[in-house]
Amino acid sequence: MNRLFDGAFGRYLVPGIVLQSVLIGGGYATGREIVEYGAKYGALGWIGGLTIFIGFTIMAILTFELARMFQAYDYRSLMKRLIGPFWVLYDIIYLLLAILIISIMASATGEILENTLGLNYWVGVIGVAAIVGVLNFYGKGLIEKFKTFGTAALFIGYIIFGILVISTTWDQAKEVLSSGDTSYMSGEVSLLSVLWSGILYVGYNLAVYPATLFTIKRQKARKESVISGIIAGVLMTIPWFLTYISILGFYPSENVLGASVPWLEMLNGYSYWVIILFGIVVGWTLIETSSGMIHAFLDRINQHIVEKRHRQLTKPQQALVAMGALALSVILARVGVINLISKGYTWMGYGMIIVYALPMLTLGVRYIFKKQSKHNSMTKEM
């Protein structure tokens, strides 16, 4: 098993798998995110999806390559190298966004598990919190394997949901696309608004990138950063388009587009086993998203403690930090999924674009080409 992860699979595929596994919770699980950042535009939503694919891919390539160049495998080290003393701004926004994303997942999971499996809200959330605590207790080795196999299961699950819905509503979706229907939005929809919506979606999801930094240790060459970045972009965007096309089959129904969990509405009427499977899949996404974001935060704490005290958090301490973050998220979750996504994600998206995307696209690109230029000069001298 370790040989598999240490070879080409670990260098090219694992970074994207981990990214997608963390993204799927805050980005796709309920379907609400796709409505807010694409599907509400109906026939024009695919433009936002294409923007999202390009944005995810570029940011993955830059993040992987800079982490490899700087040997910065936690976000504190990477951001200090990228923006110097301003790294603390990223730290603040990352923590707020991590809590927000986990809150949305906790709220959605509580609602979904009640409606699908009949579990009490708190039973579901506390059970998930305990699993996340165990994963962070045993560390990145178990998390990496958990995410690899979990992501495969999630992909299969979302493909099943997509096929079930799209196979019965494809004619309606095709009609929306061919007619150019954007009627869910009041007034005329501009191309700029769709593009900006895609950019904001990429912006708030930039918080998932630090969760994959520990996997970059295996990469030794720029080619690996680029190829793994492209693979990551593809893996991160496939569920977006599956959900988008599924929602188009019901466009512009308020019952679906106005729901807290659109997937539940779209699967309404299918056999009970489908609803149970959906409940299990969404519960798994909360575990993957929460464990990934908290693990990135723990890496940042450990790096700081190593610099100051030459030691790291013990495993029980790591588990306690994870449980504390989840408890805070559960409290915030009572605000509700729709408000958290429509307002919280938008503001955090702006923040992430300012402190992460813009520095990556300017200073990051400059560092990469500067090093490449230096390497070429040394090669000529030899």
VONU-351524 format. One record per atom (N, C-alpha, C, CB): residue in three letters; x, y, z. Coordinates in pm, whole numbers, plus 50000, padded with zeros to 5 digits. Glycine has a CB too. Layout:
ALAXYZ
...
END
This chain:
MET500844987950000
MET500005000050000
MET500875012650000
MET499065000150122
ASN501905012950088
ASN502785024650092
ASN503535026549961
ASN503795023250207
ARG503875015149894
ARG504565015949766
ARG503695022849662
ARG504975001949718
LEU502385020149667
LEU501445026649576
LEU501435041749596
LEU500025020949595
PHE501375046149721
PHE501295060349751
PHE502625067449726
PHE500865062349896
ASP503725060349737
ASP505035066649718
ASP505455067249571
ASP506075059049797
GLY504725060749483
GLY505065060649341
GLY504345071449263
GLY504745047149281
ALA504135068949133
ALA503495078649045
ALA502085082049092
ALA503465073448903
PHE501385072249147
PHE500035074649198
PHE500055085649305
PHE499425061649256
GLY501035084849396
GLY501135094749503
GLY501545108449452
GLY502125090149606
ARG502395108849348
ARG502895121649297
ARG501865128749210
ARG504165119549217
TYR501145121249128
TYR500245127449030
TYR498785127749072
TYR500365120148900
LEU498305117249137
LEU496875116049164
LEU496465119849305
LEU496435102249137
VAL497275116149405
VAL496875118449544
VAL496615133149577
VAL497935113049637
PRO497455142849531
PRO497135156949561
PRO495755161049514
PRO498175166149498
GLY495375156949393
GLY494055160249341
GLY492945152949415
GLY493975156949194
ILE493205140449453
ILE492215132649526
ILE491925138949661
ILE492695118149544
VAL492995143149731
VAL492815149449861
VAL492095162849846
VAL494175151449931
LEU492485170749744
LEU491815183549719
LEU490325181449693
LEU492465190849599
GLN490015172049605
GLN488615169749571
GLN487835164649691
GLN488505159649456
SER488455156449772
SER487755150749888
SER487405161449990
SER488595139949953
VAL488295171450007
VAL488015182350100
VAL487015192150039
VAL489325189550138
LEU487145194449909
LEU486255203849839
LEU484815199149838
LEU486735206049697
ILE484585186249822
ILE483245181249793
ILE482255184549905
ILE483285166249772
GLY482745185250029
GLY481855188450140
GLY481325202550132
GLY482555186450270
GLY482215212450124
GLY481805226350119
GLY481375230949981
GLY482905235050167
GLY481725223149878
GLY481485227649742
GLY480295221349671
GLY482665225349663
TYR479955208749706
TYR478955201649626
TYR477885194249706
TYR479645191949540
ALA478165190449828
ALA477385180249896
ALA475885182749895
ALA477845179050036
THR475455195049922
THR474025197649932
THR473395201249798
THR473785208750031
GLY474205206349706
GLY473675211549580
GLY473355226449591
GLY472425203849540
ARG473245231549715
ARG472925245549736
ARG474025254549681
ARG472715248449885
GLU475285249849693
GLU476425257649647
GLU476375259549496
GLU477735250849687
ILE475945249249423
ILE475885249949278
ILE474775259449233
ILE475665235949218
VAL473685259649308
VAL472605269049277
VAL473105283449290
VAL471405266749370
GLU473765286349402
GLU474205300049430
GLU475285304849333
GLU474715300949572
TYR476135295649286
TYR477275299649205
TYR477265293349065
TYR478565295949275
GLY476065292549006
GLY476025287448869
GLY474645283648820
GLY476905275848857
ALA473995274048885
ALA472755268548832
ALA471615278648829
ALA472345256548914
LYS471645288648916
LYS470565298548916
LYS470545306548785
LYS470715308149035
TYR471665306448712
TYR471725313448584
TYR471215304948468
TYR473155317748556
GLY470725293048498
GLY470125284548395
GLY471065281148282
GLY468925291148340
ALA470665284648161
ALA471415280848041
ALA472815286748035
ALA470665285047919
LEU473065297648108
LEU474395303948106
LEU475315298748216
LEU474245318948119
GLY474785290148302
GLY475565285448416
GLY476835278048377
GLY474735276648501
TRP476815271348261
TRP477995263548219
TRP479225272548202
TRP477705256248087
ILE479005285448172
ILE480145294748159
ILE480835296348294
ILE479665308548105
GLY480015297048400
GLY480585297448534
GLY481355284748565
GLY479495299548638
GLY480835273248519
GLY481525260548542
GLY482865259948472
GLY480665249048495
LEU482935265048349
LEU484205265348276
LEU485195274648347
LEU483975270048131
THR484705285948396
THR485545295148473
THR486095288348597
THR484755307748512
ILE485255280648662
ILE485645273448784
ILE486745263248752
ILE484425266348846
PHE486595255848643
PHE487615245948605
PHE488965252748581
PHE487175238248478
ILE488955263548506
ILE490215270648477
ILE490825276048606
ILE489965282348377
GLY489995282048691
GLY490495287548817
GLY491065276948909
GLY489395294948887
PHE490335265748926
PHE490825254949011
PHE492155249548960
PHE489795243649017
THR492265247748829
THR493475241948770
THR494675251148788
THR493255238948622
ILE494515263848757
ILE495625273448770
ILE496085274348915
ILE495195287448719
MET495145275449008
MET495515276749149
MET496175264049201
MET494295280249233
ALA495735252349151
ALA496365239749193
ALA497805239049145
ALA495565227749141
ILE498035242449018
ILE499395242048963
ILE500315251549040
ILE499385245648812
LEU499865263749062
LEU500705273549132
LEU500965269349277
LEU500035287349130
THR499935264549345
THR500095260349484
THR501045248649495
THR498745256549544
PHE500875238449411
PHE501735226649416
PHE503195230349386
PHE501255216049316
GLU503395238649284
GLU504755241949243
GLU505455250549347
GLU504745248949109
LEU504765260449403
LEU505385268949505
LEU505675261049633
LEU504485281049538
ALA504775252049671
ALA505005243649788
ALA506235234749765
ALA503765234949819
ARG506355229349643
ARG507515220949610
ARG508795229149610
ARG507325214349473
MET508775240949548
MET509965249449540
MET510445253749678
MET509675261749455
PHE509505258149761
PHE509845263449893
PHE509955252649999
PHE508825273649936
GLN509575240249961
GLN509475229250058
GLN508615233550176
GLN510885224850107
ALA507505239850143
ALA506555245150242
ALA505325236250242
ALA506175260050212
TYR505225227350340
TYR504175217250338
TYR503075219850441
TYR504785203750363
ASP503025232150493
ASP501875236750570
ASP501615251150527
ASP502135235850726
TYR500375255750544
TYR500015268550482
TYR500715280450547
TYR498515270550490
ARG501095279350674
ARG501815290450737
ARG503165292550670
ARG501995287750888
SER503895281650646
SER505205282650582
SER505065287950440
SER505915268950581
LEU504055283050366
LEU503865287350228
LEU503505302150220
LEU502785279050161
MET502595306550303
MET502155320450297
MET503225330150347
MET500875322250378
LYS504045325850442
LYS505155334350488
LYS506155336450376
LYS505855328150610
ARG506405326050296
ARG507315327450183
ARG506695335950072
ARG507695313750128
LEU505365335350060
LEU504695342249950
LEU504435357049980
LEU503385335249919
ILE503855360050097
ILE503465373950127
ILE504085379350255
ILE501965374950136
GLY505095372450307
GLY505825377750422
GLY504945379650545
GLY506465390750386
PRO505095391150614
PRO504365393250739
PRO502855393950723
PRO504835405950803
PHE502375395550600
PHE500935396150577
PHE500275382450581
PHE500645402850444
TRP501085371950606
TRP500535358450611
TRP499465357150719
TRP501655348350636
VAL499555365350823
VAL498595364450933
VAL497175367650885
VAL498995374051047
LEU497045375950780
LEU495725379050725
LEU495095366450666
LEU495825390050618
TYR495935358750597
TYR495445346050543
TYR495025336850657
TYR496515339150455
ASP495815336550763
ASP495535328050878
ASP494155330950934
ASP496605330050986
ILE493845343850949
ILE492545347951005
ILE491405343650914
ILE492515363151027
ILE491535346650784
ILE490465343450690
ILE490315328350675
ILE490745349850552
TYR491435321050674
TYR491365306550662
TYR490585300450778
TYR492775300550656
LEU490885304750901
LEU490215299151017
LEU488725302351016
LEU490855304451146
LEU488375314850979
LEU486965318550971
LEU486235310350865
LEU486815333550940
LEU486885308650750
LEU486265301250641
LEU486175286350673
LEU487045303250512
ALA487195280950739
ALA487155266850779
ALA485975264250872
ALA488475262750847
ILE485805272950971
ILE484675271651064
ILE483355272850988
ILE484765282351175
LEU483295282350894
LEU482075284550816
LEU481725272250731
LEU482245296850725
ILE482725266850661
ILE482485255250575
ILE482015243250657
ILE483755251650496
ILE482685240950769
ILE482305229650855
ILE480905231950914
ILE483335227650969
SER480575244650944
SER479245247950996
SER478165244450895
SER479165262851032
ILE478415248050769
ILE477445245150663
ILE477255230050649
ILE477895251250528
MET478365222850654
MET478275208350642
MET477565202250762
MET479665202250627
ALA477805207550882
ALA477145202351002
ALA475645204750993
ALA477715208851129
SER475265216750952
SER473845220250939
SER473165211350836
SER473685235050902
ALA473825209950719
ALA473245201850612
ALA473155187250652
ALA474055203350484
THR474205182250718
THR474225168150756
THR473145165150859
THR475595164350811
GLY472985174250957
GLY471925172351055
GLY470555171250989
GLY471925183751155
GLU470305180150894
GLU469025180050823
GLU468865167550737
GLU468895192550736
ILE469925163850667
ILE469855152350576
ILE469695139250652
ILE471105151850488
LEU470465137450760
LEU470395124950835
LEU469035123350902
LEU471505124350940
GLU468435134650942
GLU467085133950999
GLU466075129550894
GLU466685147551058
ASN466225135150772
ASN465255132450666
ASN465475119050596
ASN465305143450565
THR466705113750603
THR467005101350529
THR467095089150619
THR468295102950453
LEU467845090250727
LEU468075078850815
LEU467245079350942
LEU469535077950850
GLY466555090650964
GLY465735092051084
GLY466535094351211
GLY464905079951100
LEU467815098151196
LEU468655100551313
LEU468395114451371
LEU470135098951277
ASN468475115351502
ASN468405128451566
ASN469555137151517
ASN468435127051720
TYR469305150151501
TYR470315159551449
TYR471635158051524
TYR469825174051461
TRP471575158051657
TRP472805158051737
TRP473515144651734
TRP472485161651880
VAL472775133751718
VAL473405120551707
VAL474305120051584
VAL472335109351700
GLY473785124951472
GLY474565124851349
GLY475795133551358
GLY473725129451235
VAL475635145851407
VAL476755155251412
VAL477825150651511
VAL476265169251450
ILE477405146051630
ILE478385141551731
ILE479125129151682
ILE477685138651865
GLY478415120251613
GLY479075108351559
GLY480145111951458
GLY478055099151495
VAL479825121351368
VAL480795125851269
VAL481975132651337
VAL480135135451169
ALA481695140951439
ALA482765147851512
ALA483735137851575
ALA482175156951620
ALA483195127051629
ALA484045116851691
ALA484965110351587
ALA483175106051760
ILE484425107451469
ILE485255101351364
ILE486365110751320
ILE484385097451242
VAL486035123751305
VAL487035133551266
VAL488125134451373
VAL486385147451244
GLY487725133951499
GLY488705134151607
GLY489645122251601
GLY487995134351741
VAL489105110351571
VAL489935098251560
VAL490915099551444
VAL489045085751541
LEU490435104451330
LEU491315105951214
LEU492475115351243
LEU490525111151094
ASN492205126451311
ASN493275135851343
ASN494155130651456
ASN492695149251381
PHE493655121351536
PHE494465114951640
PHE495545106351575
PHE493575106351734
TYR495175098851471
TYR496135089751408
TYR496965096351299
TYR495395078051350
GLY496595108551255
GLY497485116151168
GLY497275114351019
GLY498855112751199
LYS498225120350943
LYS498045121850800
LYS498055108650722
LYS499115130550746
GLY498745098350773
GLY498775085650701
GLY497385079750687
GLY499685075750772
LEU496645079250798
LEU495285073850795
LEU494365083150717
LEU494755071850939
ILE494525096450733
ILE493695106050662
ILE493865104450510
ILE494045120450704
GLU495105102750465
GLU495385101550323
GLU494715089150265
GLU496895100950298
LYS494815077950334
LYS494195065550286
LYS492675066650293
LYS494685053450368
PHE492175072350402
PHE490735074250418
PHE490165082450303
PHE490425081050553
LYS490865093150267
LYS490385101950161
LYS490475095250023
LYS491195114950161
THR491535087750000
THR491685081349870
THR490535071749841
THR493015073849864
PHE490255062849934
PHE489175053249913
PHE487805060049927
PHE489295041550012
GLY487735069750018
GLY486475076950036
GLY486095084949914
GLY486575086150155
THR487065091249850
THR486775099249731
THR486275090549618
THR488025106949687
ALA486845078649603
ALA486355069449501
ALA484885065849527
ALA487215056549499
ALA484555063449655
ALA483165060149690
ALA482245072049665
ALA483075055849837
LEU482715084149698
LEU481915096149677
LEU481655098549529
LEU482605108349739
PHE482705096849448
PHE482545098549304
PHE481485088949250
PHE483895096349231
ILE481565076449294
ILE480585066449250
ILE479185070649294
ILE480925052549306
GLY479085075449419
GLY477795079649471
GLY477205091049391
GLY477925083749615
TYR477985101649365
TYR477475113049292
TYR477195109649145
TYR478455124649300
ILE477965100549088
ILE477675096048951
ILE476335088648947
ILE478815086848899
ILE476085080449050
ILE474795073349057
ILE473645083449068
ILE474765063549178
PHE473795093249158
PHE472745103349175
PHE472535111049045
PHE473095113049289
GLY473645114848982
GLY473565122448857
GLY472865114648748
GLY474945126348812
ILE473225101648733
ILE472615093248629
ILE471125091648655
ILE473305079448622
LEU470765089248782
LEU469345087448816
LEU468525099648777
LEU469185084548965
VAL469045111448814
VAL468295123748789
VAL468335127548642
VAL468845135248875
ILE469535127748584
ILE469695132448445
ILE468965123248346
ILE471185133248409
SER468965110148375
SER468325100748282
SER466815103148272
SER468575086348327
THR466215108748376
THR464765111148373
THR464405125748343
THR464155107048505
THR465385134748349
THR465065149048329
THR465905155248217
THR465295156748460
TRP466595146948137
TRP467495152248035
TRP466765160847932
TRP468205140847964
ASP465545156947896
ASP464795164747797
ASP464535178947848
ASP463465157747765
GLN464205180147978
GLN463965193348036
GLN465255201448041
GLN463365192048178
ALA466355194948080
ALA467645201848086
ALA468065206647947
ALA468735192548144
LYS467855198047847
LYS468205201447709
LYS467375213347660
LYS468005189347616
GLU466115213647700
GLU465225224647661
GLU465685237847723
GLU463775221547704
VAL466135237347850
VAL466645249347916
VAL467865254747842
VAL467005246448065
LEU468775245847805
LEU470005249947735
LEU469695255247596
LEU470975238147726
SER468835248547524
SER468555252647385
SER467745265647378
SER467785241547312
SER466895267947478
SER466075280047478
SER466775292047541
SER464785277447550
GLY467925289447606
GLY468645300347673
GLY467935305447797
GLY468845311847578
ASP467175296547863
ASP466345300247979
ASP467195304748098
ASP465455288548019
THR466975316848146
THR467605321948269
THR466535327948360
THR468705332748236
SER465315322748349
SER464135329048411
SER464125328948563
SER462915322248363
TYR464945320648626
TYR464975320748773
TYR465515334048825
TYR465845309148827
MET466365340348746
MET466925353448782
MET466005364448729
MET468375355048725
SER465715374148813
SER464875385248768
SER465735394748684
SER464235392748889
GLY465245398448567
GLY466005407348481
GLY466975399848392
GLY466745417548563
GLU467705407248312
GLU468655401448218
GLU469935397148289
GLU468985411348105
VAL470445385448253
VAL471685380248312
VAL472865384148224
VAL471615364748331
SER473855390648283
SER475035394648205
SER476105383948213
SER475575408048255
LEU476905383148108
LEU478015373548104
LEU478995376248217
LEU478735374047968
LEU479205389048248
LEU480145392848354
LEU479695387448490
LEU480285408048361
SER478385387948517
SER477895383148646
SER478105368048660
SER476405386648663
VAL477945360748550
VAL478165346248554
VAL479645343248576
VAL477665339648423
LEU480505350348504
LEU481955348348520
LEU482385351548663
LEU482735357148421
TRP481865362648716
TRP482265366748852
TRP481765356748956
TRP481725380848884
SER480595351048931
SER480075340849022
SER481015328749027
SER478655336548979
GLY481535324748909
GLY482495313748904
GLY483775317148977
GLY482805310148762
ILE484235329648962
ILE485455334049030
ILE485265333749182
ILE485855348248984
LEU484105338349229
LEU483825338149373
LEU483775323849427
LEU482505345249402
TYR483225314749347
TYR483175300649388
TYR484585295149407
TYR482405292149284
VAL485455298149311
VAL486865294149324
VAL487465300849447
VAL487675297749197
GLY487115313649468
GLY487685321449578
GLY487425315249713
GLY487145335249576
TYR486175312149745
TYR485925306849879
TYR486445292749895
TYR484435307149910
ASN486555285449783
ASN487075271749792
ASN488605271249795
ASN486575263649674
LEU489275282749785
LEU490725282949800
LEU491145278149939
LEU491275296949774
ALA490225278350032
ALA490535273750167
ALA490865258950172
ALA489375276650260
VAL490505251250068
VAL490775236850071
VAL492205233550028
VAL489785229549982
TYR492865242849962
TYR494195239749907
TYR495255236050012
TYR494695251649828
PRO495285242850128
PRO496285238850228
PRO496145224550275
PRO496195247850347
ALA494935218750262
ALA494725205050308
ALA495535194850229
ALA493255201550300
THR496025198650112
THR496765189250027
THR498275191250033
THR496295190349883
LEU498735201550104
LEU500165204950101
LEU501055193550151
LEU500425217350186
PHE500555185750248
PHE501395174850300
PHE501645164050195
PHE500745168650423
THR500825163550089
THR501025153349985
THR502075157549882
THR499705150549914
ILE502475170149883
ILE503405175349782
ILE504845171149811
ILE503315190649776
LYS505115165749929
LYS506475161649965
LYS507045151549866
LYS506485155750104
ARG506175144149798
ARG506635133749705
ARG507075139649571
ARG505535123449681
GLN506645151749539
GLN506915157349407
GLN508345162849399
GLN505895168449375
LYS509015159749288
LYS510415163449271
LYS510655172449150
LYS511255151049257
ALA509675174049061
ALA509885181648939
ALA508655189948904
ALA510245172248823
ARG508875200648827
ARG507775209548787
ARG506725202148705
ARG508315221348706
LYS507145192748623
LYS506215184948543
LYS505165178348632
LYS506955174448459
GLU505585173348746
GLU504665166648837
GLU503665176548896
GLU505435159748950
SER504115188848924
SER503215199248975
SER502145202648872
SER504005211849014
VAL502575204148746
VAL501655208248640
VAL500625197148612
VAL502435211648512
ILE501115184848593
ILE500205173848560
ILE499235171148674
ILE500995161048526
SER499755170848797
SER498875168248912
SER497895179748931
SER499705166249040
GLY498285192048896
GLY497385203548904
GLY496235202448806
GLY498145216348881
ILE496535197948684
ILE495485196148582
ILE494525184948625
ILE496115192748443
ILE495095173948675
ILE494255162948723
ILE493355167748837
ILE495125151048771
ALA493925175748927
ALA493135181149038
ALA491985189748987
ALA494035189449132
GLY492255198248886
GLY491215206848831
GLY490065198748773
GLY491795215748723
VAL490395187748703
VAL489365179048645
VAL488545172448756
VAL490005168248554
LEU489235166548854
LEU488545159648964
LEU487635169149042
LEU489555153249058
MET488085181649058
MET487335191349137
MET486105196749063
MET488225202849176
THR486095195648930
THR485015201948852
THR483955191948806
THR485595208848732
ILE484295179248792
ILE483315169248746
ILE482035169448830
ILE483945155348749
PRO482115169148965
PRO480865169249043
PRO480055182049023
PRO481175167549191
TRP480735193248993
TRP480025205948970
TRP479095204448849
TRP481035217648947
PHE479635199248738
PHE478835197948617
PHE477745187148631
PHE479735194548498
LEU478035176448704
LEU477015166348729
LEU475825172448803
LEU477595154648810
THR476135180348906
THR475075186748985
THR474345197348903
THR475655193049112
TYR475095205248827
TYR474515215948744
TYR473505210348644
TYR475625223448671
ILE473905199948569
ILE473005193948470
ILE471785187948538
ILE473755183248387
SER472005181948656
SER470875176148730
SER469865186948767
SER471375168948858
ILE470365198448816
ILE469475209448856
ILE468735215248736
ILE470275220448927
LEU469395215748620
LEU468745221248500
LEU467485213448464
LEU469725221148382
GLY467445200648501
GLY466265192648472
GLY465035197248547
GLY466545178348504
PHE465215205748648
PHE464095210748728
PHE463955225948715
PHE464275206948875
TYR464825231948635
TYR464865246648623
TYR463565251848562
TYR466075251048538
PRO462965262848614
PRO463395271248728
PRO462565268548854
PRO463295286148691
SER462325255948888
SER461475252249001
SER462005257949133
SER461365237049011
GLU461135265249203
GLU461505270749333
GLU461685259649437
GLU460445280749381
ASN460945248549419
ASN461065237349513
ASN462485231849519
ASN460105226249475
VAL463175231949404
VAL464555226949398
VAL465555238249418
VAL464815219949263
LEU465455248749339
LEU466445259549346
LEU466335267749475
LEU466285268649227
GLY465195267049543
GLY465045274349668
GLY465235265649791
GLY463695280649674
ALA465565252849771
ALA465695243549883
ALA467045244949953
ALA465505229249835
SER467075242050084
SER468335241850157
SER469255230950106
SER468095239950307
VAL468665219550071
VAL469425208150018
VAL468755203749888
VAL469485196150122
PRO469085210249775
PRO468445206849647
PRO468535192149609
PRO469065214949540
TRP469625185449645
TRP469755171249610
TRP468625162949670
TRP471115165849656
LEU468205166249792
LEU467115158849854
LEU465835160349774
LEU466895163449998
GLU465585172349725
GLU464395174949645
GLU464475167649511
GLU464215189949622
MET465655167649450
MET465815161049319
MET465675145949330
MET467155164649258
LEU466045140349445
LEU465965125849464
LEU464635121549522
LEU467095121149554
ASN463775131249551
ASN462445128149605
ASN461655119749504
ASN461685141249640
GLY461105108649551
GLY460355099849461
GLY461125087349422
GLY459965107349338
TYR462425087449443
TYR463215075349415
TYR463105065849535
TYR464705078849386
SER463535053449516
SER463405043449622
SER464165047549748
SER463905029849573
TYR463765041749859
TYR464305045849989
TYR465805043349999
TYR463585038450100
TRP466295032949929
TRP467725029949939
TRP468565041149880
TRP468045016749868
VAL468035048249779
VAL468755059549719
VAL468905070749822
VAL468015064649593
ILE467825073549896
ILE467875084149998
ILE468835080350110
ILE466465086750055
ILE468825067650150
ILE469745063050255
ILE471195064350207
ILE469445048250294
LEU471455060250081
LEU472795061450024
LEU473235076050022
LEU472835055449882
PHE472315085049986
PHE472655099349984
PHE473015104150125
PHE471475107549928
GLY472265099850224
GLY472575103750363
GLY473955099150405
GLY471545098050458
ILE474315086850367
ILE475635081550401
ILE476725089250329
ILE475725066650365
VAL476515092050199
VAL477515099250120
VAL477755113250175
VAL477065100049973
VAL476695120350208
VAL476855133950261
VAL477525133750398
VAL475495141150270
GLY477165123850481
GLY477855122550610
GLY479355120450590
GLY477265110950691
TRP479695112450490
TRP481115109850459
TRP481795122650412
TRP481245098850350
THR481085130750333
THR481705143250284
THR482025152650399
THR480785150150184
LEU481155153050501
LEU481445161450617
LEU482715156850686
LEU480275161250716
ILE482865143650698
ILE484065138150762
ILE485315141950682
ILE483955122750774
GLU485255140350550
GLU486425143350466
GLU486765158150469
GLU486175138850323
THR485755166650455
THR486005181050454
THR486535185750589
THR484715188650418
SER485885181550695
SER486285185950829
SER487685181150865
SER485285181050932
SER487955168450839
SER489275162950875
SER490375169550792
SER489295147650854
GLY490105172450664
GLY491115178850579
GLY491455192950624
GLY490645179050436
MET490425200950652
MET490665214850690
MET491275215850829
MET489365222850685
ILE490825207250920
ILE491385207451055
ILE492815202251054
ILE490525199051151
HIS493095192250970
HIS494465187150960
HIS495425198050912
HIS494515175150865
ALA494975206150815
ALA495805217250767
ALA496065227250879
ALA495135224350648
PHE495045229850961
PHE495215238951075
PHE496175233151178
PHE493845241951140
LEU496075220051204
LEU496985213551299
LEU498425213851248
LEU496555199051323
ASP498625211951117
ASP499965213051060
ASP500555226951085
ASP499935209950910
ARG499705237151071
ARG500155250951093
ARG500535253051240
ARG499045260951051
ILE499735247651334
ILE500045248851477
ILE501335241551510
ILE498885243451563
ASN501455229351458
ASN502655221251487
ASN503925227951436
ASN502525207451424
GLN503865233951317
GLN505025240751262
GLN505445252351352
GLN504725245851121
HIS504465259551404
HIS504755270851494
HIS505375265851624
HIS503465278851523
ILE504825255051680
ILE505335249751806
ILE506745244251789
ILE504405238751860
VAL507005237851674
VAL508355232651647
VAL509365244051645
VAL508385225051512
GLU508995255351582
GLU509905266751575
GLU510165272851712
GLU509335277351482
LYS509145272751798
LYS509255279251929
LYS509765269852038
LYS507915284851969
ARG509265257352038
ARG509545248352149
ARG510165234952106
ARG508275245652226
HIS510365233151976
HIS511005221151922
HIS510215208351955
HIS512415219851976
ARG508915209451954
ARG508065197551973
ARG506745199851900
ARG507825194652124
GLN505925189451894
GLN504625190551830
GLN503515187251929
GLN504545181351708
LEU502265189851887
LEU501125185751968
LEU501105170651979
LEU499805190951907
THR500695165652095
THR500525151252110
THR499255146952035
THR500445147152261
LYS499115134152013
LYS497915129351942
LYS496625132752016
LYS498005114151922
PRO496555130952149
PRO495335135052219
PRO495055150052205
PRO495425131352366
GLN496105158252207
GLN495925172752190
GLN495365175952051
GLN497245180152212
GLN495855169051949
GLN495355171151813
GLN493885167451804
GLN496175162951713
ALA493515156451866
ALA492115152251864
ALA491225162451936
ALA491955138451928
LEU491705168052047
LEU490935178052122
LEU490735190852042
LEU491635181252254
VAL491795195351971
VAL491675207251886
VAL490635204851777
VAL493045210851822
ALA490675193051718
ALA489705189651614
ALA488285189851669
ALA490015175851554
MET488075183951784
MET486745183551843
MET486265197451881
MET486735174451965
GLY487185205951929
GLY486825219751966
GLY486365227751845
GLY488005226652032
ALA487105226451734
ALA486725233551612
ALA485365228851562
ALA487785231551502
LEU485115215851570
LEU483825210451527
LEU482685215351616
LEU483865195251526
ALA482955216051747
ALA481925220851839
ALA481525235251807
ALA482415219751985
LEU482535243651781
LEU482255257551745
LEU481455258351615
LEU483555265451731
SER481795249851520
SER481095249651392
SER479635245551408
SER481805240251295
VAL479395235851496
VAL478035231051517
VAL477155242151575
VAL478035218851612
ILE477725250151665
ILE476985261451722
ILE476585271351613
ILE477825268651831
LEU477545274651525
LEU477275283951416
LEU476295278251315
LEU478585287651347
ALA476245264951304
ALA475405258351205
ALA473925261551222
ALA475605243451210
ARG473515265451341
ARG472105268251366
ARG471615280251287
ARG471885270551514
VAL472535288051227
VAL472135299551145
VAL471345294851023
VAL473365307751100
GLY471715283350969
GLY471015278050852
GLY471865277850727
GLY469785286050825
VAL471635267850642
VAL472475265550525
VAL472405276950424
VAL472065252550457
ILE471205281450391
ILE471065291450284
ILE471755304550320
ILE469585294050255
ASN471535309450441
ASN472175322050483
ASN473695320750490
ASN471645326450618
LEU474165309550541
LEU475615307550553
LEU476275307350415
LEU475915294350627
ILE475645300650320
ILE476245299550187
ILE476165312750111
ILE475565288550108
SER474965318850106
SER474775330650022
SER475535342750074
SER473305333950014
LYS475655344150206
LYS476315355950262
LYS477745352850307
LYS475515361350380
GLY477885342550389
GLY479215339450442
GLY480215335850336
GLY479125328350540
TYR479835326950243
TYR480755322650138
TYR481185334250050
TYR480115311750054
THR480255343150020
THR480585354349930
THR481645363249992
THR479335362549898
TRP481475367150117
TRP482455376050182
TRP483795369150202
TRP481915380750316
MET483755356450240
MET485015349050256
MET485705346850121
MET484755335550324
GLY484885345550015
GLY485455344249881
GLY486255356649843
GLY484355341949778
TYR485715368549871
TYR486445380949846
TYR487765381049923
TYR485585393149885
GLY487695377050049
GLY488905377050132
GLY489975367750079
GLY488565373050274
MET489575355650038
MET490545345949986
MET491165350449854
MET489875332449968
ILE490375357049771
ILE490915362149645
ILE491995372449672
ILE489795368249558
ILE491775381049772
ILE492735391749804
ILE494025386149864
ILE492105401749901
VAL493905376949962
VAL495095372550036
VAL495755360049979
VAL494735370050180
TYR495065352949887
TYR495655340549834
TYR495765340649682
TYR494815328649877
ALA494635342949613
ALA494655341949466
ALA495525352749403
ALA493245342949412
LEU495335365349441
LEU496115376149380
LEU497615374749406
LEU495625389649432
PRO498045371749531
PRO499485369449552
PRO500015357649472
PRO499755367049699
MET499235346949459
MET499675335349380
MET499855339049233
MET498665323949393
LEU498905346849181
LEU498925350349038
LEU499955361049005
LEU497555355048996
THR500465368149103
THR501465378649079
THR502825374649136
THR501005391949142
LEU502935374949267
LEU504215371449330
LEU504585356849304
LEU504155374049481
GLY503585348049311
GLY503865333849291
GLY504415331049153
GLY502625325649314
VAL503765336549051
VAL504235334748913
VAL505635340548897
VAL503265341448813
ARG505865352048960
ARG507195358448952
ARG508265349449013
ARG507175372149025
TYR507995343449129
TYR508965334449193
TYR509275322449104
TYR508435329649329
ILE508225316849043
ILE508405305048959
ILE509265308048838
ILE507045299548914
PHE508965319048769
PHE509745322448649
PHE511145327448685
PHE509015333048568
LYS511275333748799
LYS512595338248844
LYS513495326348869
LYS512475346748972
LYS512955315948931
LYS513755304048957
LYS514065296748827
LYS513015294649055
GLN513085296448735
GLN513315289948606
GLN514395297248528
GLN512015289548525
SER514365310648532
SER515375318648463
SER516765316248522
SER515025333548471
LYS516815315248655
LYS518085312648722
LYS518615298948685
LYS517925313848875
HIS517695289148677
HIS518095275548641
HIS518645275048499
HIS516915265948656
ASN517975282248406
ASN518425282548267
ASN519805288948254
ASN517405290248180
SER520055299548333
SER521345306348330
SER522455297148377
SER521305318848416
MET522185289648483
MET523185280348536
MET523465269148436
MET522725274348669
THR522425264948364
THR522585254148266
THR523485258948150
THR521195249548212
LYS523305271448107
LYS524105276847998
LYS525565278048040
LYS523565290547953
GLU525815282348165
GLU527195283948213
GLU527925270748217
GLU527215290348352
MET527175260048244
MET527795246848250
MET528135241848111
MET526875236848320
END
